[in-house]
Amino acid sequence: MTVAIIVTVTVSLASIACALKYVTQVRSPQTERRNAE
């Protein structure tokens, strides 16, 4: 039981971290384009 909980928590944290990285990568070019305009 405890092992399953630890695995689920680690996987969820990893997915959240990947989502944050993707969001930052997507937003950074947009802001640069807006500033360039």
Kinemage of the C-alpha trace (Angstrom):
@kinemage 1
@onewidth
@group {chain A} dominant
@subgroup {mainchain}
@vectorlist {calphas} color= white
{ca met a 1} P 0.000 0.000 0.000
{ca thr a 2} L 2.613 2.541 1.047
{ca val a 3} L 4.786 1.723 -1.969
{ca ala a 4} L 1.848 2.268 -4.324
{ca ile a 5} L 1.108 5.636 -2.696
{ca ile a 6} L 4.751 6.720 -3.032
{ca val a 7} L 4.816 5.694 -6.700
{ca thr a 8} L 1.581 7.543 -7.480
{ca val a 9} L 2.818 10.685 -5.711
{ca thr a 10} L 6.171 10.654 -7.520
{ca val a 11} L 4.491 10.103 -10.895
{ca ser a 12} L 2.000 12.906 -10.252
{ca leu a 13} L 4.789 15.292 -9.227
{ca ala a 14} L 6.796 14.366 -12.319
{ca ser a 15} L 3.801 14.966 -14.587
{ca ile a 16} L 3.168 18.351 -12.930
{ca ala a 17} L 6.827 19.333 -13.362
{ca cys a 18} L 6.723 18.363 -17.050
{ca ala a 19} L 3.502 20.352 -17.491
{ca leu a 20} L 5.070 23.437 -15.876
{ca lys a 21} L 8.148 23.122 -18.098
{ca tyr a 22} L 5.932 22.798 -21.189
{ca val a 23} L 3.874 25.843 -20.165
{ca thr a 24} L 6.977 27.971 -19.553
{ca gln a 25} L 8.490 26.897 -22.893
{ca val a 26} L 5.251 27.759 -24.706
{ca arg a 27} L 4.783 31.114 -22.962
{ca ser a 28} L 8.377 32.366 -23.321
{ca pro a 29} L 8.354 32.541 -27.168
{ca gln a 30} L 4.957 34.269 -27.127
{ca thr a 31} L 6.180 36.969 -24.736
{ca glu a 32} L 9.314 37.461 -26.836
{ca arg a 33} L 7.204 37.853 -29.969
{ca arg a 34} L 4.938 40.386 -28.238
{ca asn a 35} L 7.941 42.369 -27.034
{ca ala a 36} L 9.450 42.302 -30.527
{ca glu a 37} L 6.257 43.756 -31.988
